Amino acid sequence: MNVIFENTTVIFDNNIADVLIGFVNHILIAHNEDTLRRLVTDYAERTDFDRYFIYGYGRSHFWLAQKKITDPEKAFDYRILIVEF
């Protein structure tokens, strides 16, 4: 598992940095795709993760993007990070 930060995060709420750092700490223990998927689901259920971020899976990676401040139904045009598995 390889976490790659690609872009910055817009901190428009004091909770965003805590949620993002908590997420990274949470997923770093994943050793395969199945574990990563379980950890992401668990973290999203227990935190405000879905309030600030959208995410998905590619063929060999997980990606994370930030929701826009002005329209939380949309995300910025870039990824914050990817996790290669």
Residue frames as a rotation matrix with the C-alpha (Angstrom) as fourth column:
MET 1
0.588 0.809 0.000 0.00
0.809 -0.588 0.000 0.00
0.000 0.000 -1.000 0.00
ASN 2
-0.615 -0.785 0.075 1.34
0.788 -0.610 0.080 3.37
-0.017 0.109 0.994 -1.03
VAL 3
0.509 0.756 -0.412 -0.29
0.737 -0.630 -0.244 6.69
-0.444 -0.180 -0.878 -0.03
ILE 4
-0.574 -0.666 0.476 0.52
0.817 -0.504 0.280 9.53
0.054 0.550 0.834 -2.45
PHE 5
0.178 0.560 -0.809 -0.52
0.472 -0.770 -0.430 13.11
-0.863 -0.306 -0.401 -1.73
GLU 6
-0.175 -0.172 0.970 -1.19
0.984 -0.054 0.168 14.89
0.023 0.984 0.178 -5.01
ASN 7
-0.201 0.192 0.961 -2.67
0.256 -0.936 0.241 18.26
0.945 0.295 0.139 -4.00
THR 8
-0.973 -0.159 0.170 -3.42
-0.088 -0.422 -0.902 20.47
0.215 -0.892 0.396 -1.04
THR 9
-0.251 0.908 -0.336 -6.56
0.935 0.317 0.157 20.51
0.249 -0.275 -0.929 1.05
VAL 10
-0.400 0.228 0.888 -8.65
-0.079 -0.974 0.214 23.65
0.913 0.015 0.408 1.49
ILE 11
-0.650 0.123 -0.750 -9.17
0.743 0.308 -0.594 24.16
0.158 -0.943 -0.292 5.23
PHE 12
-0.514 0.565 0.646 -12.47
-0.168 -0.804 0.570 26.05
0.841 0.185 0.508 5.39
ASP 13
0.719 0.664 0.204 -13.55
-0.400 0.156 0.903 24.34
0.568 -0.731 0.378 8.61
ASN 14
0.018 -0.777 0.630 -11.37
-0.996 -0.067 -0.054 23.60
0.084 -0.626 -0.775 11.63
ASN 15
0.414 0.246 0.876 -12.52
-0.493 0.870 -0.012 19.97
-0.765 -0.427 0.482 11.62
ILE 16
0.902 0.010 -0.431 -11.21
-0.409 0.337 -0.848 19.18
0.137 0.941 0.308 8.10
ALA 17
-0.017 -0.993 -0.115 -7.55
-0.797 0.083 -0.598 18.78
0.603 0.081 -0.793 9.07
ASP 18
-0.377 -0.074 0.923 -8.46
-0.805 0.518 -0.287 16.49
-0.457 -0.852 -0.255 11.98
VAL 19
0.638 0.695 0.331 -10.69
-0.401 0.667 -0.628 14.34
-0.657 0.268 0.705 9.78
LEU 20
0.767 -0.383 -0.515 -8.06
-0.486 0.177 -0.856 14.06
0.419 0.906 -0.050 7.03
ILE 21
-0.306 -0.931 0.199 -5.15
-0.846 0.170 -0.506 13.24
0.437 -0.323 -0.839 9.36
GLY 22
-0.147 0.345 0.927 -7.34
-0.705 0.621 -0.343 10.76
-0.694 -0.704 0.152 11.24
PHE 23
0.857 0.499 -0.129 -8.26
-0.420 0.532 -0.735 9.15
-0.298 0.684 0.666 7.93
VAL 24
0.363 -0.807 -0.467 -4.65
-0.631 0.156 -0.760 8.80
0.686 0.570 -0.452 6.82
ASN 25
-0.522 -0.542 0.658 -3.67
-0.853 0.332 -0.403 7.32
0.000 -0.772 -0.636 10.18
HIS 26
0.227 0.739 0.634 -6.64
-0.632 0.607 -0.482 4.94
-0.741 -0.291 0.605 9.91
ILE 27
0.936 0.254 -0.245 -5.84
-0.344 0.507 -0.790 3.62
-0.076 0.824 0.562 6.43
LEU 28
0.132 -0.975 -0.181 -2.09
-0.936 -0.063 -0.346 3.24
0.326 0.215 -0.921 6.94
ILE 29
-0.325 -0.245 0.913 -2.68
-0.675 0.737 -0.043 -0.08
-0.662 -0.630 -0.405 8.68
ALA 30
0.764 0.645 -0.030 -4.29
-0.454 0.504 -0.735 -1.57
-0.459 0.575 0.677 5.55
HIS 31
-0.304 -0.903 0.304 -2.22
-0.371 0.406 0.835 -4.31
-0.878 0.141 -0.458 3.95
ASN 32
-0.843 0.076 0.533 -4.50
0.500 0.480 0.721 -5.11
-0.201 0.874 -0.443 1.00
GLU 33
-0.794 0.550 0.260 -7.51
-0.179 -0.619 0.764 -3.80
0.581 0.560 0.590 -0.93
ASP 34
0.034 0.868 -0.496 -10.10
0.465 0.425 0.777 -5.64
0.885 -0.256 -0.389 1.15
THR 35
-0.136 -0.165 -0.977 -8.74
0.984 -0.136 -0.114 -4.24
-0.114 -0.977 0.180 4.41
LEU 36
-0.969 -0.240 -0.053 -8.57
0.227 -0.957 0.180 -0.76
-0.094 0.163 0.982 2.90
ARG 37
-0.494 0.854 0.166 -12.20
-0.022 -0.203 0.979 -0.94
0.869 0.480 0.119 1.81
ARG 38
0.232 0.566 -0.791 -13.30
0.787 0.369 0.494 -2.03
0.572 -0.737 -0.360 5.31
LEU 39
-0.417 -0.489 -0.766 -11.25
0.857 -0.491 -0.153 0.70
-0.302 -0.721 0.624 6.97
VAL 40
-0.964 0.110 0.243 -12.61
0.025 -0.870 0.493 3.43
0.265 0.481 0.836 4.67
THR 41
-0.119 0.988 -0.098 -16.20
0.187 0.119 0.975 2.30
0.975 0.098 -0.199 5.30
ASP 42
0.160 0.113 -0.981 -15.62
0.958 0.220 0.182 2.18
0.236 -0.969 -0.073 9.05
TYR 43
-0.730 -0.521 -0.442 -14.02
0.617 -0.781 -0.098 5.63
-0.294 -0.344 0.892 9.13
ALA 44
-0.812 0.474 0.341 -16.78
-0.051 -0.640 0.767 7.17
0.582 0.605 0.544 7.01
GLU 45
0.123 0.910 -0.396 -19.44
0.438 0.309 0.844 5.77
0.891 -0.277 -0.361 9.34
ARG 46
0.251 -0.087 -0.964 -17.74
0.967 0.068 0.245 7.05
0.044 -0.994 0.101 12.51
THR 47
-0.521 -0.551 -0.652 -16.67
0.558 -0.798 0.229 10.56
-0.646 -0.244 0.723 11.44
ASP 48
0.444 0.612 -0.655 -17.62
-0.073 -0.703 -0.707 13.57
-0.893 0.362 -0.267 9.31
PHE 49
-0.541 -0.781 0.311 -15.54
0.206 0.236 0.950 12.15
-0.815 0.578 0.033 6.45
ASP 50
-0.324 0.500 0.803 -18.43
0.943 0.237 0.233 12.14
-0.074 0.833 -0.549 3.95
ARG 51
0.641 0.550 -0.535 -19.24
0.550 -0.815 -0.179 15.74
-0.535 -0.180 -0.825 4.85
TYR 52
0.401 -0.608 -0.685 -15.93
-0.401 -0.789 0.466 17.02
-0.824 0.088 -0.560 3.45
PHE 53
-0.582 -0.782 -0.224 -14.68
-0.627 0.255 0.736 14.41
-0.518 0.569 -0.638 0.98
ILE 54
0.759 0.632 -0.157 -15.73
-0.605 0.594 -0.530 12.13
-0.242 0.497 0.833 -1.84
TYR 55
-0.351 -0.900 0.260 -13.84
-0.739 0.436 0.513 9.00
-0.575 -0.012 -0.818 -2.78
GLY 56
0.791 0.568 -0.228 -13.82
-0.592 0.615 -0.521 5.99
-0.156 0.548 0.822 -4.99
TYR 57
0.141 -0.704 0.696 -11.82
-0.095 0.690 0.717 3.09
-0.985 -0.167 0.031 -6.29
GLY 58
0.273 -0.181 -0.945 -9.98
-0.962 -0.069 -0.265 2.56
-0.017 0.981 -0.193 -9.53
ARG 59
0.697 -0.009 -0.717 -8.62
-0.268 0.924 -0.273 -0.73
0.665 0.382 0.641 -10.78
SER 60
0.189 -0.718 -0.670 -5.55
0.729 0.560 -0.394 -0.58
0.658 -0.414 0.629 -8.55
HIS 61
-0.859 -0.506 0.077 -6.07
0.332 -0.666 -0.668 2.46
0.389 -0.548 0.740 -6.33
PHE 62
0.207 0.826 -0.524 -8.31
0.967 -0.253 -0.017 4.40
-0.147 -0.503 -0.852 -3.99
TRP 63
-0.582 -0.386 0.715 -8.76
0.524 -0.851 -0.033 8.13
0.622 0.355 0.698 -4.67
LEU 64
0.006 0.521 -0.854 -9.88
0.929 -0.318 -0.188 11.01
-0.370 -0.792 -0.486 -2.46
ALA 65
-0.529 -0.083 0.844 -11.15
0.489 -0.843 0.224 14.47
0.693 0.531 0.487 -3.48
GLN 66
-0.821 0.200 -0.535 -12.51
0.406 -0.453 -0.794 17.34
-0.401 -0.869 0.290 -1.44
LYS 67
0.126 0.940 0.317 -16.05
0.992 -0.119 -0.043 18.65
-0.003 0.320 -0.947 -1.71
LYS 68
-0.496 -0.245 0.833 -16.50
0.425 -0.905 -0.014 22.28
0.757 0.347 0.553 -2.68
ILE 69
-0.896 0.133 -0.424 -17.40
0.334 -0.428 -0.840 24.82
-0.293 -0.894 0.339 -0.02
THR 70
-0.703 0.597 -0.388 -20.04
-0.645 -0.765 -0.009 26.51
-0.302 0.244 0.922 -2.17
ASP 71
0.324 0.804 -0.499 -21.65
-0.908 0.412 0.072 23.32
0.264 0.430 0.864 -3.46
PRO 72
-0.249 -0.488 0.836 -21.04
-0.791 0.601 0.115 20.17
-0.559 -0.633 -0.536 -1.38
GLU 73
0.710 0.517 0.478 -22.61
-0.114 0.755 -0.646 18.08
-0.695 0.404 0.595 -4.14
LYS 74
0.886 -0.463 -0.028 -19.53
-0.021 0.022 -1.000 18.83
0.463 0.886 0.010 -6.27
ALA 75
0.610 -0.766 -0.202 -15.82
0.572 0.250 0.782 18.26
-0.548 -0.593 0.590 -5.76
PHE 76
0.297 -0.647 -0.702 -12.74
-0.595 -0.701 0.394 20.18
-0.747 0.301 -0.593 -6.76
ASP 77
0.853 0.092 -0.514 -11.29
-0.513 0.333 -0.792 19.09
0.098 0.939 0.331 -10.12
TYR 78
-0.089 -0.945 -0.314 -8.30
-0.608 0.301 -0.734 17.38
0.789 0.125 -0.602 -8.54
ARG 79
0.617 0.189 -0.764 -7.57
0.363 0.793 0.489 14.54
0.698 -0.580 0.420 -6.18
ILE 80
0.696 -0.411 0.589 -6.03
-0.712 -0.501 0.492 15.12
0.093 -0.762 -0.641 -2.78
LEU 81
-0.338 -0.818 0.466 -4.48
-0.816 0.501 0.289 11.70
-0.469 -0.282 -0.837 -2.57
ILE 82
0.475 0.417 -0.775 -4.45
-0.662 0.749 -0.003 8.21
0.579 0.515 0.632 -3.95
VAL 83
0.074 -0.430 0.900 -3.65
-0.737 0.584 0.340 4.90
-0.671 -0.688 -0.274 -2.27
GLU 84
-0.001 -0.154 -0.988 -2.12
-0.876 0.476 -0.073 2.33
0.482 0.866 -0.135 -4.59
PHE 85
0.186 0.059 0.981 -2.82
-0.685 0.723 0.087 -1.31
-0.704 -0.688 0.175 -3.84
